[in-house]
Amino acid sequence: MSNHKTDNSSLRTKVAFRLNRLPIQDKITVLDCYHGSGACWRNINLHSVSKIQIHGLDIEDKDSFVLLGDNRKVLPGLNLSRYDVIDVDSYGVPYDVLSEIFAYDGDINATIFYTFCQTHMRQMPKGMLLELGYTDAMYQKSPTLVSKGGHDKFLHWLANNGVTRVEYIKLPGSRTRVYGCFRIGELQKADLSESVS
């Protein structure tokens, strides 16, 4: 099995998933944390009725206007409250980046899009498992075993960070790739009040 990382695999599915879940407003500001060549949001922009302003962030220069840097180091210095959408379409499990977003000292009212894919030997991030109550000894003894049901564990971790509703689809033909989204901040509270009434 190939472990090759492919930018924008299943591009059509990613674009459709995001288009159908964008905030309904005239102007949307997006922080794309794994911008790459910008193909995903460029295609969304072509089909959206909203005017979308994209701020790209990536560690590599791929012929697209992008702020270069490791997003885990850059995110703490950004004003995340200015974004309507934050996209964390990573090659693996976006634990580090989401941890930075959840730790942000300010108000964020945004839709978060994510890609979840257990890649490296199908292991979950150790930090996430420790936060979920697994011990270091358990992880050391069998990291693959404690990583089983990875997306369910990821959903539990999101819930522990205050996320109450997640929409996601599992990619056909893939056992571990999931595209999802959730809201944080006032948008999430609004969702809850709507579901209660």
WOTADA-V759284 format. One record per backbone hydrogen bond with DSSP energy under -1.0 kcal/mol. NH is the residue of the N-H (numbers start at 1). CO is the residue of the C=O. Records with the same first field share a line. If there is no record, write none. Layout:
NH=CO, CO
This chain:
9=6
14=10
15=11
16=12
17=13
18=14
19=15
20=16
21=18
25=23
28=51
30=53
31=85
32=55
33=87
35=57
38=35
42=38
43=39
44=40
45=41
46=42
47=43
48=44
51=26
53=28
55=30
57=32
58=67
67=56
69=58
73=70
74=70
75=71
77=74
78=75
80=78
82=79
83=80
84=29
85=29
86=111
87=31
88=113
90=88
95=93
98=94
99=95
100=96
101=97
102=98
103=99
104=101
106=104
110=184
111=84
112=182
113=86
114=180
115=88
116=178
117=92
122=119
123=120
129=125
130=126
131=127
132=128
133=130
134=129
139=135
140=136
141=137
142=138
146=142
148=145
153=149
154=150
155=151
156=152
157=153
158=154
159=155
160=156
162=159
163=158
167=181
169=179
171=177
174=171
178=116
179=169
180=114
181=167
182=112
184=110
189=185
190=186
191=187
192=188
193=189
194=190
195=191
196=192
197=193
